[in-house]
Amino acid sequence: MDDQRGASLARAGSGGRGIGAGLSFEALVANFHAVVLATGLGADKQLGIDQDPDARVIGAGDLIRLLNSDPDARLRRKGAGPGSLGTEVVILGTGNVSVDVARLLSKSDLDFIASDVDDEALHQIAPNPMRTIHILGRCEPRLAKWDASMVKELAEVAGVHLSIDGTPVLGNPVTSPRTTVNVWFQRVPVSIRHHDGRVRVTTHRTGNSTLVDHLHADTVITALGFDAAPAQLAQFGDLEASNVFRVGGPATGRLGNLAENRKLAAGTAMDILEFLRRQEPQHRAGLAGLRDRLSASAVSFEAWQHIDDAEIRRARPDRCRTKFTTRDALLAAAAGPDALSSISPAAVAAIGNTGEAK
């Protein structure tokens, strides 16, 4: 691969810009030797069972995006905020996401030291320690999709007692646990109903629908995988060209674990290199060819460094950073202390010229 083609692939970088609003997919394909669609899967997979609309059911992806300060998190857009999850929850699914959610909800304040969790969101959803977490899976234990290391990490959270089908994971029950996590396999969800101000989850045993169980909780969290959000399908679903490569969710229809995604990324990189070697050398303008189509709010790598620096400098005590949770605040930080005039005054006030929270 010659230097010119490498430049139009590797050095392009611009954030805060969507495809379709003045910047077309065709323009990307024409200006770059290769275009990679690595947009992930943005929507929690639906249950597809009898579900009461009044029952409190939240997607794991929505919850994790909220705690990770995603400005577009759906739970953040609720008028009064997400509200408390209560002290007893049911998590549906036995993959890494379900374990990650259980771990986040099981931690004490001390366990979040040096993290960048959204403290305001965390205190909204869990103002009190989570007392009981039930994790339900359809499959046998040996077929669970989680990584053993993540289960071990959950079991080792101080104050947590973790059992699988009634058997303690670490051998001996934790004395007076802060949070009890019970994993139950071969439980097929049948319905979720609003019942006496709480949520009742009805399941039957895998292979025997006559063995029915009921669990009562304050909230149900679904961790059954992810689908492409409607906006993603509308934007990228039918996009095809010889120099377009899909990786991760857009290619496989599922989100793998970190190790799997690293292999997929490496494989896609090799596919791109092989594709470029077979092409006749030709000039592509790269990002320079799109300059007139990029608005002033497009975010460069240097601007992302401004955001990084501002979030670190405004970190609350015992946190490695305090992330911005609105696009206006992110754009204000991206602009840097000398270029804030085009950003709304409210956003500028949120960080100040030094990047400190006011």
C-alpha angles and dihedrals in degrees: 000000000000123000093252094057091044090054094054091052107035105033099049113110132158129143135187091052129112130202115251104031099094093319112084130200088236090059091054093049091048096049101043133056090221135016120198122203106206098151097136122213113296106191132069112244112253122242100229094208136108103294128175109228089219093055113103105246122162130182117239091227091054090050096048092047089054093051090046091056096246104173090212096052108137092222089057090059094060109112098235095028128256096299128213120318089212125231100289125052138172118217116199114210137043103227131108092277093059091050091048092052091048090050093050092049093046097054125103123221089265091058090061095058111129091013128118097225116150098255095194092053092044093052090048096054097035110026087154130036114277107252103192134012121186117196114197126196132179096213136070116271093254090059097052112130096219127107114249090226091061092050089050090050090052091049091052096054105119112256095017125121111197123190133174115211088340097311117115111240094217095043100247126060116249111251110244095347120207090215130020116206116195120189116199120188130199092033114137114199112234104170144351115211137178104241129175093335093311137076124267118202115198119199138169129208119267107262094009117069092180092070100082127179132187125206124188121207143151095243139011118216117197117214100168099128134273140281132198110274115242090250090054092050091049092048104038108009098101100026111128134161135145092254096046118102127189122206135177118356097001089056103036103027091233139074112242128198123274096268092049093048092050089056091047091050092049091048092050091049090054090048090053093049091050091047092051093048089058094051127093110247110265135163119254118181095217117193091345089068091059100046094106090051096051117090124223088260093065108121121225126201089258089054090051087055088055089053092048092050094047093049092050092048093050094049115141119233112292092014128108090215141346109228125217113246102198132062091231091057091046091051091048091053091044091055091059128219094296100050109047100115095099094050123089114267091237092057093046090051089053093068109015125212093292096050091249121136114250 
